[in-house]
């Protein structure tokens, strides 16, 4: 839509919108994940959104290599993947104290 290649999302031949609007998988698209999140796909497409803010968030995430999502979604994805996805505190990491062995110290023999 942004590139103005079609008048409506469903008109673009390569768009997944047709499958989502019909509520039926096709040879490329599985619609259930999107429909579970948004419910009525036609209503979702009709919602107003701040295009500048949306694309700014996507561009920022792309430039730093982090996914875009709510804090809850990011925490869930971190738990599932074991990867650090949320930004951490900037600056040097605190140094940890060296580990001290509690075993008997060996003394040089004379």
Jmol script that loads the backbone (N, CA, C; Angstrom):
load data "model"
ATOM      1  N   UNK A   1       0.817  -1.174   0.000  1.00  0.00           N
ATOM      2  CA  UNK A   1       0.000   0.000   0.000  1.00  0.00           C
ATOM      3  C   UNK A   1       0.868   1.247   0.000  1.00  0.00           C
ATOM      4  N   UNK A   2       1.891   1.197   0.778  1.00  0.00           N
ATOM      5  CA  UNK A   2       2.749   2.369   0.900  1.00  0.00           C
ATOM      6  C   UNK A   2       3.393   2.712  -0.435  1.00  0.00           C
ATOM      7  N   UNK A   3       3.742   1.711  -1.212  1.00  0.00           N
ATOM      8  CA  UNK A   3       4.375   1.946  -2.514  1.00  0.00           C
ATOM      9  C   UNK A   3       3.344   2.280  -3.593  1.00  0.00           C
ATOM     10  N   UNK A   4       2.073   2.216  -3.246  1.00  0.00           N
ATOM     11  CA  UNK A   4       0.976   2.541  -4.161  1.00  0.00           C
ATOM     12  C   UNK A   4       0.946   1.625  -5.395  1.00  0.00           C
ATOM     13  N   UNK A   5       1.219   0.355  -5.163  1.00  0.00           N
ATOM     14  CA  UNK A   5       1.177  -0.620  -6.241  1.00  0.00           C
ATOM     15  C   UNK A   5      -0.220  -1.194  -6.438  1.00  0.00           C
ATOM     16  N   UNK A   6      -1.109  -0.941  -5.494  1.00  0.00           N
ATOM     17  CA  UNK A   6      -2.500  -1.398  -5.590  1.00  0.00           C
ATOM     18  C   UNK A   6      -3.373  -0.429  -4.806  1.00  0.00           C
ATOM     19  N   UNK A   7      -4.643  -0.381  -5.163  1.00  0.00           N
ATOM     20  CA  UNK A   7      -5.571   0.522  -4.477  1.00  0.00           C
ATOM     21  C   UNK A   7      -5.915   0.012  -3.079  1.00  0.00           C
ATOM     22  N   UNK A   8      -6.046  -1.308  -2.935  1.00  0.00           N
ATOM     23  CA  UNK A   8      -6.364  -1.932  -1.648  1.00  0.00           C
ATOM     24  C   UNK A   8      -5.415  -3.103  -1.427  1.00  0.00           C
ATOM     25  N   UNK A   9      -5.153  -3.459  -0.172  1.00  0.00           N
ATOM     26  CA  UNK A   9      -4.223  -4.570   0.101  1.00  0.00           C
ATOM     27  C   UNK A   9      -4.608  -5.871  -0.606  1.00  0.00           C
ATOM     28  N   UNK A  10      -5.879  -6.189  -0.668  1.00  0.00           N
ATOM     29  CA  UNK A  10      -6.321  -7.428  -1.299  1.00  0.00           C
ATOM     30  C   UNK A  10      -6.170  -7.441  -2.807  1.00  0.00           C
ATOM     31  N   UNK A  11      -5.939  -6.267  -3.398  1.00  0.00           N
ATOM     32  CA  UNK A  11      -5.777  -6.181  -4.851  1.00  0.00           C
ATOM     33  C   UNK A  11      -4.375  -6.568  -5.316  1.00  0.00           C
ATOM     34  N   UNK A  12      -3.414  -6.479  -4.442  1.00  0.00           N
ATOM     35  CA  UNK A  12      -2.035  -6.792  -4.816  1.00  0.00           C
ATOM     36  C   UNK A  12      -1.875  -8.304  -4.914  1.00  0.00           C
ATOM     37  N   UNK A  13      -1.448  -8.767  -6.068  1.00  0.00           N
ATOM     38  CA  UNK A  13      -1.370 -10.204  -6.354  1.00  0.00           C
ATOM     39  C   UNK A  13      -0.546 -10.979  -5.328  1.00  0.00           C
ATOM     40  N   UNK A  14       0.520 -10.381  -4.830  1.00  0.00           N
ATOM     41  CA  UNK A  14       1.438 -11.095  -3.957  1.00  0.00           C
ATOM     42  C   UNK A  14       1.155 -10.859  -2.475  1.00  0.00           C
ATOM     43  N   UNK A  15       0.068 -10.200  -2.159  1.00  0.00           N
ATOM     44  CA  UNK A  15      -0.271  -9.907  -0.768  1.00  0.00           C
ATOM     45  C   UNK A  15      -0.929 -11.115  -0.094  1.00  0.00           C
ATOM     46  N   UNK A  16      -0.651 -11.284   1.177  1.00  0.00           N
ATOM     47  CA  UNK A  16      -1.306 -12.339   1.952  1.00  0.00           C
ATOM     48  C   UNK A  16      -2.692 -11.899   2.410  1.00  0.00           C
ATOM     49  N   UNK A  17      -3.060 -10.663   2.114  1.00  0.00           N
ATOM     50  CA  UNK A  17      -4.324 -10.120   2.591  1.00  0.00           C
ATOM     51  C   UNK A  17      -5.528 -10.922   2.123  1.00  0.00           C
ATOM     52  N   UNK A  18      -5.523 -11.369   0.881  1.00  0.00           N
ATOM     53  CA  UNK A  18      -6.666 -12.146   0.382  1.00  0.00           C
ATOM     54  C   UNK A  18      -6.923 -13.372   1.244  1.00  0.00           C
ATOM     55  N   UNK A  19      -5.882 -14.093   1.553  1.00  0.00           N
ATOM     56  CA  UNK A  19      -6.029 -15.300   2.381  1.00  0.00           C
ATOM     57  C   UNK A  19      -6.522 -14.931   3.776  1.00  0.00           C
ATOM     58  N   UNK A  20      -5.983 -13.852   4.348  1.00  0.00           N
ATOM     59  CA  UNK A  20      -6.402 -13.442   5.689  1.00  0.00           C
ATOM     60  C   UNK A  20      -7.852 -12.966   5.704  1.00  0.00           C
ATOM     61  N   UNK A  21      -8.254 -12.216   4.695  1.00  0.00           N
ATOM     62  CA  UNK A  21      -9.642 -11.758   4.623  1.00  0.00           C
ATOM     63  C   UNK A  21     -10.608 -12.932   4.441  1.00  0.00           C
ATOM     64  N   UNK A  22     -10.208 -13.919   3.644  1.00  0.00           N
ATOM     65  CA  UNK A  22     -11.048 -15.098   3.423  1.00  0.00           C
ATOM     66  C   UNK A  22     -11.004 -16.051   4.614  1.00  0.00           C
ATOM     67  N   UNK A  23      -9.970 -15.906   5.453  1.00  0.00           N
ATOM     68  CA  UNK A  23      -9.821 -16.803   6.599  1.00  0.00           C
ATOM     69  C   UNK A  23      -9.413 -18.197   6.202  1.00  0.00           C
ATOM     70  N   UNK A  24      -8.757 -18.329   5.037  1.00  0.00           N
ATOM     71  CA  UNK A  24      -8.358 -19.651   4.547  1.00  0.00           C
ATOM     72  C   UNK A  24      -6.900 -19.635   4.115  1.00  0.00           C
ATOM     73  N   UNK A  25      -6.177 -20.686   4.517  1.00  0.00           N
ATOM     74  CA  UNK A  25      -4.789 -20.839   4.088  1.00  0.00           C
ATOM     75  C   UNK A  25      -4.748 -20.977   2.579  1.00  0.00           C
ATOM     76  N   UNK A  26      -3.630 -20.560   2.000  1.00  0.00           N
ATOM     77  CA  UNK A  26      -3.400 -20.837   0.586  1.00  0.00           C
ATOM     78  C   UNK A  26      -2.066 -21.564   0.466  1.00  0.00           C
ATOM     79  N   UNK A  27      -1.505 -21.659  -0.716  1.00  0.00           N
ATOM     80  CA  UNK A  27      -0.271 -22.434  -0.891  1.00  0.00           C
ATOM     81  C   UNK A  27       0.955 -21.752  -0.273  1.00  0.00           C
ATOM     82  N   UNK A  28       0.816 -20.522   0.196  1.00  0.00           N
ATOM     83  CA  UNK A  28       1.939 -19.798   0.800  1.00  0.00           C
ATOM     84  C   UNK A  28       1.645 -19.380   2.238  1.00  0.00           C
ATOM     85  N   UNK A  29       0.409 -19.038   2.530  1.00  0.00           N
ATOM     86  CA  UNK A  29       0.045 -18.397   3.801  1.00  0.00           C
ATOM     87  C   UNK A  29      -0.731 -19.336   4.716  1.00  0.00           C
ATOM     88  N   UNK A  30      -0.345 -19.334   5.985  1.00  0.00           N
ATOM     89  CA  UNK A  30      -1.122 -19.964   7.046  1.00  0.00           C
ATOM     90  C   UNK A  30      -1.726 -18.818   7.844  1.00  0.00           C
ATOM     91  N   UNK A  31      -3.043 -18.690   7.823  1.00  0.00           N
ATOM     92  CA  UNK A  31      -3.699 -17.500   8.371  1.00  0.00           C
ATOM     93  C   UNK A  31      -3.914 -17.539   9.885  1.00  0.00           C
ATOM     94  N   UNK A  32      -3.932 -18.700  10.487  1.00  0.00           N
ATOM     95  CA  UNK A  32      -4.281 -18.817  11.912  1.00  0.00           C
ATOM     96  C   UNK A  32      -3.441 -17.921  12.825  1.00  0.00           C
ATOM     97  N   UNK A  33      -2.114 -17.874  12.717  1.00  0.00           N
ATOM     98  CA  UNK A  33      -1.350 -17.030  13.651  1.00  0.00           C
ATOM     99  C   UNK A  33      -1.771 -15.560  13.620  1.00  0.00           C
ATOM    100  N   UNK A  34      -1.985 -15.010  12.449  1.00  0.00           N
ATOM    101  CA  UNK A  34      -2.387 -13.596  12.357  1.00  0.00           C
ATOM    102  C   UNK A  34      -3.812 -13.415  12.854  1.00  0.00           C
ATOM    103  N   UNK A  35      -4.703 -14.308  12.480  1.00  0.00           N
ATOM    104  CA  UNK A  35      -6.101 -14.168  12.881  1.00  0.00           C
ATOM    105  C   UNK A  35      -6.278 -14.352  14.387  1.00  0.00           C
ATOM    106  N   UNK A  36      -5.444 -15.175  15.006  1.00  0.00           N
ATOM    107  CA  UNK A  36      -5.491 -15.334  16.464  1.00  0.00           C
ATOM    108  C   UNK A  36      -5.113 -14.033  17.162  1.00  0.00           C
ATOM    109  N   UNK A  37      -4.222 -13.278  16.559  1.00  0.00           N
ATOM    110  CA  UNK A  37      -3.773 -12.015  17.155  1.00  0.00           C
ATOM    111  C   UNK A  37      -4.745 -10.874  16.921  1.00  0.00           C
ATOM    112  N   UNK A  38      -5.328 -10.788  15.712  1.00  0.00           N
ATOM    113  CA  UNK A  38      -6.129  -9.606  15.378  1.00  0.00           C
ATOM    114  C   UNK A  38      -7.620  -9.874  15.281  1.00  0.00           C
ATOM    115  N   UNK A  39      -8.034 -11.129  15.197  1.00  0.00           N
ATOM    116  CA  UNK A  39      -9.459 -11.434  15.078  1.00  0.00           C
ATOM    117  C   UNK A  39      -9.987 -11.067  13.704  1.00  0.00           C
ATOM    118  N   UNK A  40     -10.842 -10.067  13.641  1.00  0.00           N
ATOM    119  CA  UNK A  40     -11.461  -9.619  12.390  1.00  0.00           C
ATOM    120  C   UNK A  40     -10.411  -8.883  11.553  1.00  0.00           C
ATOM    121  N   UNK A  41      -9.910  -9.555  10.525  1.00  0.00           N
ATOM    122  CA  UNK A  41      -8.817  -8.986   9.741  1.00  0.00           C
ATOM    123  C   UNK A  41      -9.248  -7.744   8.968  1.00  0.00           C
ATOM    124  N   UNK A  42     -10.474  -7.724   8.467  1.00  0.00           N
ATOM    125  CA  UNK A  42     -10.971  -6.552   7.739  1.00  0.00           C
ATOM    126  C   UNK A  42     -11.025  -5.343   8.664  1.00  0.00           C
ATOM    127  N   UNK A  43     -11.495  -5.531   9.894  1.00  0.00           N
ATOM    128  CA  UNK A  43     -11.529  -4.434  10.866  1.00  0.00           C
ATOM    129  C   UNK A  43     -10.114  -3.980  11.210  1.00  0.00           C
ATOM    130  N   UNK A  44      -9.204  -4.949  11.333  1.00  0.00           N
ATOM    131  CA  UNK A  44      -7.803  -4.628  11.617  1.00  0.00           C
ATOM    132  C   UNK A  44      -7.222  -3.735  10.522  1.00  0.00           C
ATOM    133  N   UNK A  45      -7.503  -4.067   9.261  1.00  0.00           N
ATOM    134  CA  UNK A  45      -6.992  -3.254   8.154  1.00  0.00           C
ATOM    135  C   UNK A  45      -7.610  -1.859   8.142  1.00  0.00           C
ATOM    136  N   UNK A  46      -8.820  -1.742   8.648  1.00  0.00           N
ATOM    137  CA  UNK A  46      -9.501  -0.457   8.652  1.00  0.00           C
ATOM    138  C   UNK A  46      -9.120   0.461   9.798  1.00  0.00           C
ATOM    139  N   UNK A  47      -8.368  -0.065  10.770  1.00  0.00           N
ATOM    140  CA  UNK A  47      -7.974   0.748  11.925  1.00  0.00           C
ATOM    141  C   UNK A  47      -6.990   1.832  11.511  1.00  0.00           C
ATOM    142  N   UNK A  48      -7.099   2.969  12.173  1.00  0.00           N
ATOM    143  CA  UNK A  48      -6.143   4.054  11.959  1.00  0.00           C
ATOM    144  C   UNK A  48      -4.848   3.705  12.684  1.00  0.00           C
ATOM    145  N   UNK A  49      -3.736   4.106  12.102  1.00  0.00           N
ATOM    146  CA  UNK A  49      -2.472   3.965  12.802  1.00  0.00           C
ATOM    147  C   UNK A  49      -1.546   5.078  12.349  1.00  0.00           C
ATOM    148  N   UNK A  50      -0.594   5.385  13.207  1.00  0.00           N
ATOM    149  CA  UNK A  50       0.366   6.441  12.920  1.00  0.00           C
ATOM    150  C   UNK A  50       1.489   5.840  12.086  1.00  0.00           C
ATOM    151  N   UNK A  51       1.397   6.031  10.779  1.00  0.00           N
ATOM    152  CA  UNK A  51       2.364   5.424   9.867  1.00  0.00           C
ATOM    153  C   UNK A  51       3.792   5.874  10.153  1.00  0.00           C
ATOM    154  N   UNK A  52       3.978   7.149  10.419  1.00  0.00           N
ATOM    155  CA  UNK A  52       5.333   7.656  10.675  1.00  0.00           C
ATOM    156  C   UNK A  52       5.938   6.999  11.913  1.00  0.00           C
ATOM    157  N   UNK A  53       5.148   6.887  12.977  1.00  0.00           N
ATOM    158  CA  UNK A  53       5.647   6.274  14.203  1.00  0.00           C
ATOM    159  C   UNK A  53       5.923   4.789  13.997  1.00  0.00           C
ATOM    160  N   UNK A  54       5.024   4.110  13.295  1.00  0.00           N
ATOM    161  CA  UNK A  54       5.186   2.680  13.046  1.00  0.00           C
ATOM    162  C   UNK A  54       6.463   2.403  12.264  1.00  0.00           C
ATOM    163  N   UNK A  55       6.662   3.124  11.186  1.00  0.00           N
ATOM    164  CA  UNK A  55       7.854   2.896  10.376  1.00  0.00           C
ATOM    165  C   UNK A  55       9.117   3.346  11.083  1.00  0.00           C
ATOM    166  N   UNK A  56       9.031   4.368  11.922  1.00  0.00           N
ATOM    167  CA  UNK A  56      10.202   4.795  12.691  1.00  0.00           C
ATOM    168  C   UNK A  56      10.633   3.683  13.640  1.00  0.00           C
ATOM    169  N   UNK A  57       9.665   3.029  14.297  1.00  0.00           N
ATOM    170  CA  UNK A  57       9.984   1.927  15.209  1.00  0.00           C
ATOM    171  C   UNK A  57      10.615   0.762  14.452  1.00  0.00           C
ATOM    172  N   UNK A  58      10.086   0.450  13.280  1.00  0.00           N
ATOM    173  CA  UNK A  58      10.649  -0.638  12.475  1.00  0.00           C
ATOM    174  C   UNK A  58      12.061  -0.313  12.012  1.00  0.00           C
ATOM    175  N   UNK A  59      12.275   0.911  11.568  1.00  0.00           N
ATOM    176  CA  UNK A  59      13.607   1.304  11.103  1.00  0.00           C
ATOM    177  C   UNK A  59      14.621   1.289  12.243  1.00  0.00           C
ATOM    178  N   UNK A  60      14.209   1.748  13.415  1.00  0.00           N
ATOM    179  CA  UNK A  60      15.114   1.728  14.573  1.00  0.00           C
ATOM    180  C   UNK A  60      15.487   0.293  14.931  1.00  0.00           C
ATOM    181  N   UNK A  61      14.482  -0.582  14.976  1.00  0.00           N
ATOM    182  CA  UNK A  61      14.745  -1.984  15.307  1.00  0.00           C
ATOM    183  C   UNK A  61      15.660  -2.620  14.269  1.00  0.00           C
ATOM    184  N   UNK A  62      15.440  -2.278  13.023  1.00  0.00           N
ATOM    185  CA  UNK A  62      16.262  -2.823  11.942  1.00  0.00           C
ATOM    186  C   UNK A  62      17.704  -2.359  12.074  1.00  0.00           C
ATOM    187  N   UNK A  63      17.905  -1.108  12.451  1.00  0.00           N
ATOM    188  CA  UNK A  63      19.267  -0.572  12.530  1.00  0.00           C
ATOM    189  C   UNK A  63      20.056  -1.156  13.691  1.00  0.00           C
ATOM    190  N   UNK A  64      19.369  -1.550  14.773  1.00  0.00           N
ATOM    191  CA  UNK A  64      20.074  -2.124  15.914  1.00  0.00           C
ATOM    192  C   UNK A  64      19.961  -3.636  15.976  1.00  0.00           C
ATOM    193  N   UNK A  65      19.178  -4.212  15.064  1.00  0.00           N
ATOM    194  CA  UNK A  65      19.077  -5.670  14.998  1.00  0.00           C
ATOM    195  C   UNK A  65      18.219  -6.290  16.084  1.00  0.00           C
ATOM    196  N   UNK A  66      17.228  -5.560  16.566  1.00  0.00           N
ATOM    197  CA  UNK A  66      16.333  -6.094  17.596  1.00  0.00           C
ATOM    198  C   UNK A  66      14.912  -6.189  17.054  1.00  0.00           C
ATOM    199  N   UNK A  67      14.149  -7.159  17.549  1.00  0.00           N
ATOM    200  CA  UNK A  67      12.756  -7.287  17.092  1.00  0.00           C
ATOM    201  C   UNK A  67      11.874  -6.185  17.678  1.00  0.00           C
ATOM    202  N   UNK A  68      10.756  -5.944  17.036  1.00  0.00           N
ATOM    203  CA  UNK A  68       9.768  -4.980  17.511  1.00  0.00           C
ATOM    204  C   UNK A  68       8.642  -5.759  18.171  1.00  0.00           C
ATOM    205  N   UNK A  69       8.236  -5.325  19.342  1.00  0.00           N
ATOM    206  CA  UNK A  69       7.123  -5.974  20.030  1.00  0.00           C
ATOM    207  C   UNK A  69       6.926  -5.384  21.401  1.00  0.00           C
ATOM    208  N   UNK A  70       5.840  -5.778  22.033  1.00  0.00           N
ATOM    209  CA  UNK A  70       5.556  -5.288  23.385  1.00  0.00           C
ATOM    210  C   UNK A  70       6.585  -5.882  24.351  1.00  0.00           C
ATOM    211  N   UNK A  71       6.763  -5.247  25.507  1.00  0.00           N
ATOM    212  CA  UNK A  71       7.690  -5.811  26.501  1.00  0.00           C
ATOM    213  C   UNK A  71       7.319  -7.242  26.886  1.00  0.00           C
ATOM    214  N   UNK A  72       6.018  -7.533  26.954  1.00  0.00           N
ATOM    215  CA  UNK A  72       5.576  -8.887  27.309  1.00  0.00           C
ATOM    216  C   UNK A  72       5.971  -9.887  26.220  1.00  0.00           C
ATOM    217  N   UNK A  73       5.772  -9.493  24.958  1.00  0.00           N
ATOM    218  CA  UNK A  73       6.116 -10.385  23.851  1.00  0.00           C
ATOM    219  C   UNK A  73       7.626 -10.627  23.814  1.00  0.00           C
ATOM    220  N   UNK A  74       8.407  -9.555  24.004  1.00  0.00           N
ATOM    221  CA  UNK A  74       9.863  -9.709  23.990  1.00  0.00           C
ATOM    222  C   UNK A  74      10.328 -10.619  25.123  1.00  0.00           C
ATOM    223  N   UNK A  75       9.744 -10.466  26.319  1.00  0.00           N
ATOM    224  CA  UNK A  75      10.111 -11.331  27.445  1.00  0.00           C
ATOM    225  C   UNK A  75       9.768 -12.785  27.138  1.00  0.00           C
ATOM    226  N   UNK A  76       8.614 -13.008  26.525  1.00  0.00           N
ATOM    227  CA  UNK A  76       8.206 -14.369  26.155  1.00  0.00           C
ATOM    228  C   UNK A  76       9.186 -14.951  25.128  1.00  0.00           C
ATOM    229  N   UNK A  77       9.567 -14.158  24.134  1.00  0.00           N
ATOM    230  CA  UNK A  77      10.502 -14.639  23.119  1.00  0.00           C
ATOM    231  C   UNK A  77      11.881 -14.904  23.714  1.00  0.00           C
ATOM    232  N   UNK A  78      12.309 -14.083  24.670  1.00  0.00           N
ATOM    233  CA  UNK A  78      13.585 -14.344  25.351  1.00  0.00           C
ATOM    234  C   UNK A  78      13.526 -15.674  26.096  1.00  0.00           C
ATOM    235  N   UNK A  79      12.414 -15.916  26.789  1.00  0.00           N
ATOM    236  CA  UNK A  79      12.263 -17.167  27.546  1.00  0.00           C
ATOM    237  C   UNK A  79      12.249 -18.370  26.608  1.00  0.00           C
ATOM    238  N   UNK A  80      11.589 -18.241  25.470  1.00  0.00           N
ATOM    239  CA  UNK A  80      11.490 -19.355  24.525  1.00  0.00           C
ATOM    240  C   UNK A  80      12.802 -19.650  23.810  1.00  0.00           C
ATOM    241  N   UNK A  81      13.540 -18.597  23.464  1.00  0.00           N
ATOM    242  CA  UNK A  81      14.737 -18.785  22.643  1.00  0.00           C
ATOM    243  C   UNK A  81      16.038 -18.801  23.427  1.00  0.00           C
ATOM    244  N   UNK A  82      16.020 -18.242  24.640  1.00  0.00           N
ATOM    245  CA  UNK A  82      17.258 -18.138  25.406  1.00  0.00           C
ATOM    246  C   UNK A  82      18.152 -17.016  24.900  1.00  0.00           C
ATOM    247  N   UNK A  83      17.637 -16.183  23.995  1.00  0.00           N
ATOM    248  CA  UNK A  83      18.412 -15.067  23.452  1.00  0.00           C
ATOM    249  C   UNK A  83      18.078 -13.782  24.187  1.00  0.00           C
ATOM    250  N   UNK A  84      19.025 -12.849  24.225  1.00  0.00           N
ATOM    251  CA  UNK A  84      18.774 -11.533  24.785  1.00  0.00           C
ATOM    252  C   UNK A  84      18.205 -10.665  23.678  1.00  0.00           C
ATOM    253  N   UNK A  85      16.947 -10.281  23.801  1.00  0.00           N
ATOM    254  CA  UNK A  85      16.280  -9.482  22.778  1.00  0.00           C
ATOM    255  C   UNK A  85      16.022  -8.057  23.239  1.00  0.00           C
ATOM    256  N   UNK A  86      15.825  -7.862  24.541  1.00  0.00           N
ATOM    257  CA  UNK A  86      15.567  -6.521  25.078  1.00  0.00           C
ATOM    258  C   UNK A  86      16.894  -5.813  25.316  1.00  0.00           C
ATOM    259  N   UNK A  87      16.925  -4.510  25.089  1.00  0.00           N
ATOM    260  CA  UNK A  87      18.164  -3.780  25.371  1.00  0.00           C
ATOM    261  C   UNK A  87      18.507  -3.868  26.857  1.00  0.00           C
ATOM    262  N   UNK A  88      19.757  -3.979  27.147  1.00  0.00           N
ATOM    263  CA  UNK A  88      20.235  -4.008  28.531  1.00  0.00           C
ATOM    264  C   UNK A  88      20.832  -2.650  28.877  1.00  0.00           C
ATOM    265  N   UNK A  89      21.138  -2.453  30.154  1.00  0.00           N
ATOM    266  CA  UNK A  89      21.714  -1.208  30.619  1.00  0.00           C
ATOM    267  C   UNK A  89      23.030  -0.946  29.885  1.00  0.00           C
ATOM    268  N   UNK A  90      23.195   0.290  29.432  1.00  0.00           N
ATOM    269  CA  UNK A  90      24.416   0.648  28.710  1.00  0.00           C
ATOM    270  C   UNK A  90      25.585   0.810  29.656  1.00  0.00           C
ATOM    271  N   UNK A  91      26.773   0.809  29.088  1.00  0.00           N
ATOM    272  CA  UNK A  91      27.983   1.047  29.861  1.00  0.00           C
ATOM    273  C   UNK A  91      28.701  -0.232  30.196  1.00  0.00           C
ATOM    274  N   UNK A  92      29.836  -0.084  30.848  1.00  0.00           N
ATOM    275  CA  UNK A  92      30.614  -1.275  31.198  1.00  0.00           C
ATOM    276  C   UNK A  92      29.872  -2.136  32.209  1.00  0.00           C
ATOM    277  N   UNK A  93      30.068  -3.417  32.065  1.00  0.00           N
ATOM    278  CA  UNK A  93      29.440  -4.363  32.978  1.00  0.00           C
ATOM    279  C   UNK A  93      30.204  -4.338  34.306  1.00  0.00           C
ATOM    280  N   UNK A  94      29.502  -4.500  35.436  1.00  0.00           N
ATOM    281  CA  UNK A  94      30.208  -4.512  36.723  1.00  0.00           C
ATOM    282  C   UNK A  94      31.158  -5.703  36.791  1.00  0.00           C
ATOM    283  N   UNK A  95      32.305  -5.443  37.380  1.00  0.00           N
ATOM    284  CA  UNK A  95      33.287  -6.522  37.524  1.00  0.00           C
ATOM    285  C   UNK A  95      32.863  -7.435  38.666  1.00  0.00           C
ATOM    286  N   UNK A  96      33.073  -8.700  38.463  1.00  0.00           N
ATOM    287  CA  UNK A  96      32.753  -9.665  39.514  1.00  0.00           C
ATOM    288  C   UNK A  96      34.019  -9.953  40.299  1.00  0.00           C
ATOM    289  N   UNK A  97      33.848 -10.210  41.583  1.00  0.00           N
ATOM    290  CA  UNK A  97      34.991 -10.520  42.439  1.00  0.00           C
ATOM    291  C   UNK A  97      35.578 -11.863  42.023  1.00  0.00           C
ATOM    292  N   UNK A  98      36.917 -11.985  42.067  1.00  0.00           N
ATOM    293  CA  UNK A  98      37.521 -13.278  41.705  1.00  0.00           C
ATOM    294  C   UNK A  98      37.079 -14.358  42.685  1.00  0.00           C
ATOM    295  N   UNK A  99      36.913 -15.544  42.152  1.00  0.00           N
ATOM    296  CA  UNK A  99      36.500 -16.668  42.990  1.00  0.00           C
ATOM    297  C   UNK A  99      37.677 -17.130  43.824  1.00  0.00           C
ATOM    298  N   UNK A 100      37.426 -17.356  45.103  1.00  0.00           N
ATOM    299  CA  UNK A 100      38.468 -17.809  46.019  1.00  0.00           C
ATOM    300  C   UNK A 100      38.235 -19.279  46.300  1.00  0.00           C
ATOM    301  N   UNK A 101      39.295 -20.063  46.109  1.00  0.00           N
ATOM    302  CA  UNK A 101      39.195 -21.489  46.381  1.00  0.00           C
ATOM    303  C   UNK A 101      39.194 -21.710  47.886  1.00  0.00           C
ATOM    304  N   UNK A 102      38.322 -22.544  48.356  1.00  0.00           N
ATOM    305  CA  UNK A 102      38.222 -22.807  49.796  1.00  0.00           C
ATOM    306  C   UNK A 102      39.010 -24.058  50.188  1.00  0.00           C
ATOM    307  N   UNK A 103      39.693 -24.658  49.247  1.00  0.00           N
ATOM    308  CA  UNK A 103      40.472 -25.862  49.546  1.00  0.00           C
ATOM    309  C   UNK A 103      41.778 -25.498  50.245  1.00  0.00           C
ATOM    310  N   UNK A 104      42.521 -26.517  50.662  1.00  0.00           N
ATOM    311  CA  UNK A 104      43.807 -26.293  51.339  1.00  0.00           C
ATOM    312  C   UNK A 104      44.798 -25.736  50.357  1.00  0.00           C
ATOM    313  N   UNK A 105      45.557 -24.752  50.818  1.00  0.00           N
ATOM    314  CA  UNK A 105      46.562 -24.132  49.950  1.00  0.00           C
ATOM    315  C   UNK A 105      47.785 -25.028  49.931  1.00  0.00           C
ATOM    316  N   UNK A 106      48.379 -25.159  48.782  1.00  0.00           N
ATOM    317  CA  UNK A 106      49.591 -25.988  48.700  1.00  0.00           C
ATOM    318  C   UNK A 106      50.796 -25.079  48.906  1.00  0.00           C
ATOM    319  N   UNK A 107      51.700 -25.507  49.761  1.00  0.00           N
ATOM    320  CA  UNK A 107      52.917 -24.753  50.038  1.00  0.00           C
ATOM    321  C   UNK A 107      54.064 -25.405  49.312  1.00  0.00           C
ATOM    322  N   UNK A 108      54.973 -24.560  48.832  1.00  0.00           N
ATOM    323  CA  UNK A 108      56.124 -25.153  48.138  1.00  0.00           C
ATOM    324  C   UNK A 108      56.942 -26.006  49.110  1.00  0.00           C
ATOM    325  N   UNK A 109      57.423 -27.152  48.644  1.00  0.00           N
ATOM    326  CA  UNK A 109      58.236 -28.027  49.494  1.00  0.00           C
ATOM    327  C   UNK A 109      59.682 -27.581  49.440  1.00  0.00           C
ATOM    328  N   UNK A 110      60.412 -27.761  50.555  1.00  0.00           N
ATOM    329  CA  UNK A 110      61.808 -27.369  50.578  1.00  0.00           C
ATOM    330  C   UNK A 110      62.702 -28.533  50.683  1.00  0.00           C
TER     331      UNK A 110
END
end "model"
wireframe off; spacefill off
backbone 0.3
color backbone group
